[in-house]
Amino acid sequence: MKQSHLKTLPLEAVSHNPAIQKRVMLRQGELPHLTNFSQATFEPGQTATAHSHSDMAEVFFVEAGQGEIWVDGICYALEPGSCTAVEPGESHEVRNTGKTPLVLTYFGLRVKPSPQKHPS
């Protein structure tokens, strides 16, 4: 059993934009197939640049704020309560298009590598 609380976890940089801060609640190796379980805060105007993963699916849940996620060139709105699952190989980019912080809780699941649609 592992338990953590957001208030006690240190801030870390998001790998796709070090200016965006996250708190990692679970890391790779702590549960089978899970690569991370984290919460990130995007300040207005911040973007996690387009990228893809050949061996990981990601799920994003919006806690607060407004934004958009681009998946394979298609824009989807992000608003509180929305959930977006990105499959392995799908290029994705997250943007805060609002005037307040965009707070995302997200996790990754390791899967067998698949052919990438777009290079990382």
C-alpha positions as protocol buffer text, in pm:
chain_id: "A"
residue {
  index: 1
  type: MET
  ca { x: 0 y: 0 z: 0 }
}
residue {
  index: 2
  type: LYS
  ca { x: 120 y: 349 z: -80 }
}
residue {
  index: 3
  type: GLN
  ca { x: -50 y: 671 z: 21 }
}
residue {
  index: 4
  type: SER
  ca { x: 41 y: 1029 z: -62 }
}
residue {
  index: 5
  type: HIS
  ca { x: -113 y: 1374 z: -47 }
}
residue {
  index: 6
  type: LEU
  ca { x: -70 y: 1655 z: -299 }
}
residue {
  index: 7
  type: LYS
  ca { x: 5 y: 1905 z: -22 }
}
residue {
  index: 8
  type: THR
  ca { x: 317 y: 1712 z: 84 }
}
residue {
  index: 9
  type: LEU
  ca { x: 460 y: 1627 z: -258 }
}
residue {
  index: 10
  type: PRO
  ca { x: 737 y: 1840 z: -408 }
}
residue {
  index: 11
  type: LEU
  ca { x: 688 y: 2030 z: -733 }
}
residue {
  index: 12
  type: GLU
  ca { x: 873 y: 1892 z: -1034 }
}
residue {
  index: 13
  type: ALA
  ca { x: 908 y: 2006 z: -1395 }
}
residue {
  index: 14
  type: VAL
  ca { x: 695 y: 1846 z: -1667 }
}
residue {
  index: 15
  type: SER
  ca { x: 931 y: 1685 z: -1920 }
}
residue {
  index: 16
  type: HIS
  ca { x: 766 y: 1843 z: -2226 }
}
residue {
  index: 17
  type: ASN
  ca { x: 788 y: 2197 z: -2079 }
}
residue {
  index: 18
  type: PRO
  ca { x: 1001 y: 2249 z: -1765 }
}
residue {
  index: 19
  type: ALA
  ca { x: 811 y: 2571 z: -1683 }
}
residue {
  index: 20
  type: ILE
  ca { x: 498 y: 2363 z: -1611 }
}
residue {
  index: 21
  type: GLN
  ca { x: 492 y: 2218 z: -1260 }
}
residue {
  index: 22
  type: LYS
  ca { x: 356 y: 1879 z: -1148 }
}
residue {
  index: 23
  type: ARG
  ca { x: 332 y: 1665 z: -837 }
}
residue {
  index: 24
  type: VAL
  ca { x: 387 y: 1291 z: -888 }
}
residue {
  index: 25
  type: MET
  ca { x: 165 y: 1071 z: -671 }
}
residue {
  index: 26
  type: LEU
  ca { x: 279 y: 737 z: -818 }
}
residue {
  index: 27
  type: ARG
  ca { x: 586 y: 660 z: -1029 }
}
residue {
  index: 28
  type: GLN
  ca { x: 679 y: 393 z: -1278 }
}
residue {
  index: 29
  type: GLY
  ca { x: 744 y: 63 z: -1104 }
}
residue {
  index: 30
  type: GLU
  ca { x: 512 y: 127 z: -809 }
}
residue {
  index: 31
  type: LEU
  ca { x: 217 y: -48 z: -978 }
}
residue {
  index: 32
  type: PRO
  ca { x: 219 y: -282 z: -1278 }
}
residue {
  index: 33
  type: HIS
  ca { x: 180 y: -103 z: -1614 }
}
residue {
  index: 34
  type: LEU
  ca { x: 150 y: 244 z: -1452 }
}
residue {
  index: 35
  type: THR
  ca { x: 412 y: 493 z: -1572 }
}
residue {
  index: 36
  type: ASN
  ca { x: 295 y: 781 z: -1353 }
}
residue {
  index: 37
  type: PHE
  ca { x: -4 y: 930 z: -1175 }
}
residue {
  index: 38
  type: SER
  ca { x: 43 y: 1305 z: -1148 }
}
residue {
  index: 39
  type: GLN
  ca { x: -123 y: 1643 z: -1129 }
}
residue {
  index: 40
  type: ALA
  ca { x: 12 y: 1929 z: -1341 }
}
residue {
  index: 41
  type: THR
  ca { x: -74 y: 2298 z: -1335 }
}
residue {
  index: 42
  type: PHE
  ca { x: -48 y: 2496 z: -1658 }
}
residue {
  index: 43
  type: GLU
  ca { x: -44 y: 2871 z: -1612 }
}
residue {
  index: 44
  type: PRO
  ca { x: -232 y: 3079 z: -1872 }
}
residue {
  index: 45
  type: GLY
  ca { x: -59 y: 3048 z: -2209 }
}
residue {
  index: 46
  type: GLN
  ca { x: 156 y: 2748 z: -2117 }
}
residue {
  index: 47
  type: THR
  ca { x: 182 y: 2454 z: -2358 }
}
residue {
  index: 48
  type: ALA
  ca { x: 320 y: 2102 z: -2333 }
}
residue {
  index: 49
  type: THR
  ca { x: 453 y: 2069 z: -2688 }
}
residue {
  index: 50
  type: ALA
  ca { x: 335 y: 1803 z: -2931 }
}
residue {
  index: 51
  type: HIS
  ca { x: 480 y: 1459 z: -2871 }
}
residue {
  index: 52
  type: SER
  ca { x: 379 y: 1093 z: -2880 }
}
residue {
  index: 53
  type: HIS
  ca { x: 468 y: 774 z: -2698 }
}
residue {
  index: 54
  type: SER
  ca { x: 500 y: 441 z: -2880 }
}
residue {
  index: 55
  type: ASP
  ca { x: 468 y: 235 z: -2561 }
}
residue {
  index: 56
  type: MET
  ca { x: 231 y: 436 z: -2342 }
}
residue {
  index: 57
  type: ALA
  ca { x: -131 y: 550 z: -2335 }
}
residue {
  index: 58
  type: GLU
  ca { x: -219 y: 860 z: -2131 }
}
residue {
  index: 59
  type: VAL
  ca { x: -542 y: 971 z: -1967 }
}
residue {
  index: 60
  type: PHE
  ca { x: -600 y: 1339 z: -1881 }
}
residue {
  index: 61
  type: PHE
  ca { x: -874 y: 1458 z: -1643 }
}
residue {
  index: 62
  type: VAL
  ca { x: -942 y: 1830 z: -1607 }
}
residue {
  index: 63
  type: GLU
  ca { x: -979 y: 1943 z: -1246 }
}
residue {
  index: 64
  type: ALA
  ca { x: -995 y: 2319 z: -1315 }
}
residue {
  index: 65
  type: GLY
  ca { x: -942 y: 2577 z: -1587 }
}
residue {
  index: 66
  type: GLN
  ca { x: -990 y: 2582 z: -1962 }
}
residue {
  index: 67
  type: GLY
  ca { x: -771 y: 2467 z: -2244 }
}
residue {
  index: 68
  type: GLU
  ca { x: -738 y: 2244 z: -2543 }
}
residue {
  index: 69
  type: ILE
  ca { x: -568 y: 1921 z: -2635 }
}
residue {
  index: 70
  type: TRP
  ca { x: -460 y: 1859 z: -2991 }
}
residue {
  index: 71
  type: VAL
  ca { x: -457 y: 1489 z: -3085 }
}
residue {
  index: 72
  type: ASP
  ca { x: -324 y: 1403 z: -3430 }
}
residue {
  index: 73
  type: GLY
  ca { x: -399 y: 1755 z: -3548 }
}
residue {
  index: 74
  type: ILE
  ca { x: -757 y: 1774 z: -3416 }
}
residue {
  index: 75
  type: CYS
  ca { x: -843 y: 2018 z: -3137 }
}
residue {
  index: 76
  type: TYR
  ca { x: -1059 y: 1908 z: -2842 }
}
residue {
  index: 77
  type: ALA
  ca { x: -1181 y: 2138 z: -2565 }
}
residue {
  index: 78
  type: LEU
  ca { x: -1060 y: 2085 z: -2210 }
}
residue {
  index: 79
  type: GLU
  ca { x: -1292 y: 2198 z: -1929 }
}
residue {
  index: 80
  type: PRO
  ca { x: -1353 y: 2084 z: -1572 }
}
residue {
  index: 81
  type: GLY
  ca { x: -1482 y: 1728 z: -1566 }
}
residue {
  index: 82
  type: SER
  ca { x: -1361 y: 1634 z: -1914 }
}
residue {
  index: 83
  type: CYS
  ca { x: -1148 y: 1325 z: -1963 }
}
residue {
  index: 84
  type: THR
  ca { x: -931 y: 1252 z: -2269 }
}
residue {
  index: 85
  type: ALA
  ca { x: -752 y: 923 z: -2340 }
}
residue {
  index: 86
  type: VAL
  ca { x: -462 y: 931 z: -2585 }
}
residue {
  index: 87
  type: GLU
  ca { x: -358 y: 605 z: -2748 }
}
residue {
  index: 88
  type: PRO
  ca { x: 4 y: 500 z: -2808 }
}
residue {
  index: 89
  type: GLY
  ca { x: 144 y: 667 z: -3120 }
}
residue {
  index: 90
  type: GLU
  ca { x: -107 y: 956 z: -3117 }
}
residue {
  index: 91
  type: SER
  ca { x: 61 y: 1296 z: -3124 }
}
residue {
  index: 92
  type: HIS
  ca { x: -76 y: 1521 z: -2850 }
}
residue {
  index: 93
  type: GLU
  ca { x: -25 y: 1875 z: -2723 }
}
residue {
  index: 94
  type: VAL
  ca { x: -193 y: 2041 z: -2424 }
}
residue {
  index: 95
  type: ARG
  ca { x: -250 y: 2419 z: -2407 }
}
residue {
  index: 96
  type: ASN
  ca { x: -396 y: 2646 z: -2141 }
}
residue {
  index: 97
  type: THR
  ca { x: -611 y: 2886 z: -2343 }
}
residue {
  index: 98
  type: GLY
  ca { x: -788 y: 3032 z: -2040 }
}
residue {
  index: 99
  type: LYS
  ca { x: -719 y: 3312 z: -1795 }
}
residue {
  index: 100
  type: THR
  ca { x: -675 y: 3086 z: -1488 }
}
residue {
  index: 101
  type: PRO
  ca { x: -453 y: 2783 z: -1419 }
}
residue {
  index: 102
  type: LEU
  ca { x: -543 y: 2462 z: -1605 }
}
residue {
  index: 103
  type: VAL
  ca { x: -512 y: 2174 z: -1356 }
}
residue {
  index: 104
  type: LEU
  ca { x: -482 y: 1824 z: -1505 }
}
residue {
  index: 105
  type: THR
  ca { x: -469 y: 1497 z: -1318 }
}
residue {
  index: 106
  type: TYR
  ca { x: -324 y: 1235 z: -1551 }
}
residue {
  index: 107
  type: PHE
  ca { x: -171 y: 892 z: -1569 }
}
residue {
  index: 108
  type: GLY
  ca { x: 16 y: 679 z: -1817 }
}
residue {
  index: 109
  type: LEU
  ca { x: -18 y: 309 z: -1883 }
}
residue {
  index: 110
  type: ARG
  ca { x: 268 y: 110 z: -2035 }
}
residue {
  index: 111
  type: VAL
  ca { x: 161 y: -101 z: -2333 }
}
residue {
  index: 112
  type: LYS
  ca { x: 343 y: -305 z: -2593 }
}
residue {
  index: 113
  type: PRO
  ca { x: 515 y: -72 z: -2840 }
}
residue {
  index: 114
  type: SER
  ca { x: 312 y: 7 z: -3151 }
}
residue {
  index: 115
  type: PRO
  ca { x: 423 y: 175 z: -3472 }
}
residue {
  index: 116
  type: GLN
  ca { x: 430 y: 550 z: -3413 }
}
residue {
  index: 117
  type: LYS
  ca { x: 208 y: 768 z: -3626 }
}
residue {
  index: 118
  type: HIS
  ca { x: 442 y: 1065 z: -3571 }
}
residue {
  index: 119
  type: PRO
  ca { x: 803 y: 1084 z: -3455 }
}
residue {
  index: 120
  type: SER
  ca { x: 864 y: 1189 z: -3093 }
}
